[in-house]
Amino acid sequence: MEDLVQLDIYEALKQIADGKRVTRIIWNDKREYCLFDKKTGFLSVHKAGEPGVMLRPWLINDGDLEGLDWIVLEDKPEIIAQKIN
C-alpha cells in the first residue's frame, strides 16, 4: 500500500466534502469508510458491501485527528476490493 496517497484529517474532510469516501489504513475493520450521509446530514461510517446502510454517526476522535493514514477509496478501486475481502 506504499503507493497510496495518504492524507491528514483535513485533507480527508475536503475529500468527503467533494463526495468521496475515505478510510484509514489502520482501522481494524477494513470494510469501513466515512462519508457525508445526505439522508441524515451527518458524517457517518458505512461498510463496503452494505450500500445505503449507515453503521453509526462518525465521532471523530483524537486518533482520527492525528492520523496521517487517510486514503480516498475512489482513487484506488483495488483497495475497495481488498477491503471487502
Contact map, one row per residue, 1 for C-alpha under 8 A:
1111000000000000000000000000000000000000000000000000000000000000000000000000000000000
1111000000000000000000000000000000000000000000000000000000000000000000000000000000000
1111100000000000000000000000000000000000000000000000000000000000000000000000000000000
1111110000000000000000000000000000000000000000000000000000000000000000100001000000000
0011111000000000000000000000000000000000000000000000000000000000000000100000000000000
0001111100000000000000000000000000000000000000000000000000000000000111100000000000000
0000111111110000000000000000000000000000000000000000000000000000000111100000000000000
0000011111110000000000000000000000000000000000000000000000000000111111000000000000000
0000001111111000000000000000000000000000000000000000000000000001111101000000000000000
0000001111111100000000000000000000000000000000000000000000000000000000000000000000000
0000001111111110000000000000000000000000000000000000000000000000000000000000000000000
0000001111111111000001000000000000000000000000000000000000000000000001110000000000000
0000000011111111100000000000000000000000000000000000000000000000000000000000000000000
0000000001111111110000000000000000000000000000000000000000000000000000000000000000000
0000000000111111111111000000000000000000000000000000000000000000000000010000000000000
0000000000011111111111000000000001110000000000000000000000000000000000000000000000000
0000000000001111111100000000000000010000000000000000000000000000000000000000000000000
0000000000000111111100000000000000000000000000000000000000000000000000000000000000000
0000000000000011111110000000000000110000000000000000000000000000000000000000000000000
0000000000000011111111000000000000100000000000000000000000000000000000011100000000000
0000000000000011001111100000000011100000000000000000000000000000000000011100000000000
0000000000010011000111110000000011100000000000000000000000000000000001111000000000000
0000000000000000000011111010000111000000000000000000000000000000000001111000000000000
0000000000000000000001111110000010000000000000000000000000000000001011100000000000000
0000000000000000000000111110010000000000000000000000000000000000000011100000000000000
0000000000000000000000011111000000000000000000000000000000000000000010000000000000000
0000000000000000000000111111110100000000000000000000000000000000000000000000000000000
0000000000000000000000000111110000000000000000000000000000000000000000000000000000000
0000000000000000000000000011111100000000000000000000000000000000000000000000000000000
0000000000000000000000001011111100000000000000000000000000000000000000000000000000110
0000000000000000000000000000111110000000000000111000000000000000000000000000000100110
0000000000000000000000100010111111000000000011110000000000000000000000000000000000100
0000000000000000000011110000001111100000000011110000000000000000000000000000000000000
0000000000000001000011100000000111110000001111000000000001000000000000000000000000000
0000000000000001001111000000000011111000001111000000000000000000000000000000000000000
0000000000000001101000000000000001111100111100000000000000000000000000000000000000000
0000000000000000000000000000000000111111111100000000010000000000000000000000000000000
0000000000000000000000000000000000011111110000000000000000000000000000000000000000000
0000000000000000000000000000000000001111100000000000000000000000000000000000000000000
0000000000000000000000000000000000001111110000000000000000000000000000000000000000000
0000000000000000000000000000000000011111111000000000000000000000000000000000000000000
0000000000000000000000000000000000011101111100000000000011000000000000000000000000000
0000000000000000000000000000000001111000111110000000000011000000000000000000000000000
0000000000000000000000000000000001111000011111000000011111000000000000000000000000000
0000000000000000000000000000000111100000001111100000011111000000000000000000000000000
0000000000000000000000000000000111100000000111110111111100000000000000000000000000000
0000000000000000000000000000001110000000000011111110111000000000000000000000000000000
0000000000000000000000000000001110000000000001111110000000000000000000000000000100110
0000000000000000000000000000001000000000000000111110000000000000000000000000000000010
0000000000000000000000000000000000000000000001111111100000000000000000000000000000000
0000000000000000000000000000000000000000000001111111100000000000000000000000000000000
0000000000000000000000000000000000000000000001000111110000000000000000000000000000000
0000000000000000000000000000000000000000000001100111111000000000000000000000000000000
0000000000000000000000000000000000001000000111100001111110000000000000000000000000000
0000000000000000000000000000000000000000000111100000111110000000000000000000000000000
0000000000000000000000000000000000000000000111000000011111000000000000000000000000000
0000000000000000000000000000000000000000011110000000011111100000000000000000000000000
0000000000000000000000000000000001000000011110000000000111110000000000000000000000000
0000000000000000000000000000000000000000000000000000000011111000000000000000000000000
0000000000000000000000000000000000000000000000000000000001111101100000000000000000000
0000000000000000000000000000000000000000000000000000000000111111100000000000000000000
0000000000000000000000000000000000000000000000000000000000011111110000000000000000000
0000000000000000000000000000000000000000000000000000000000001111111000000000000000000
0000000010000000000000000000000000000000000000000000000000011111111000000000000000000
0000000110000000000000000000000000000000000000000000000000011111111000000000000000000
0000000110000000000000000000000000000000000000000000000000000111111100000000000000000
0000000110000000000000010000000000000000000000000000000000000011111111000000000000000
0000011110000000000000000000000000000000000000000000000000000000011111000000000000000
0000011100000000000000011100000000000000000000000000000000000000001111100000000000000
0000011110010000000001111000000000000000000000000000000000000000001111110000000000000
0001111000010000000001111000000000000000000000000000000000000000000011111000000000000
0000000000010010000111100000000000000000000000000000000000000000000001111111000000000
0000000000000000000111100000000000000000000000000000000000000000000000111111101100000
0000000000000000000110000000000000000000000000000000000000000000000000011111100000000
0000000000000000000000000000000000000000000000000000000000000000000000011111100000000
0001000000000000000000000000000000000000000000000000000000000000000000011111111100000
0000000000000000000000000000000000000000000000000000000000000000000000001111111110000
0000000000000000000000000000000000000000000000000000000000000000000000000001111111000
0000000000000000000000000000000000000000000000000000000000000000000000001001111111100
0000000000000000000000000000001000000000000000010000000000000000000000001001111111110
0000000000000000000000000000000000000000000000000000000000000000000000000000111111111
0000000000000000000000000000000000000000000000000000000000000000000000000000011111111
0000000000000000000000000000011100000000000000010000000000000000000000000000001111111
0000000000000000000000000000011000000000000000011000000000000000000000000000000111111
0000000000000000000000000000000000000000000000000000000000000000000000000000000011111
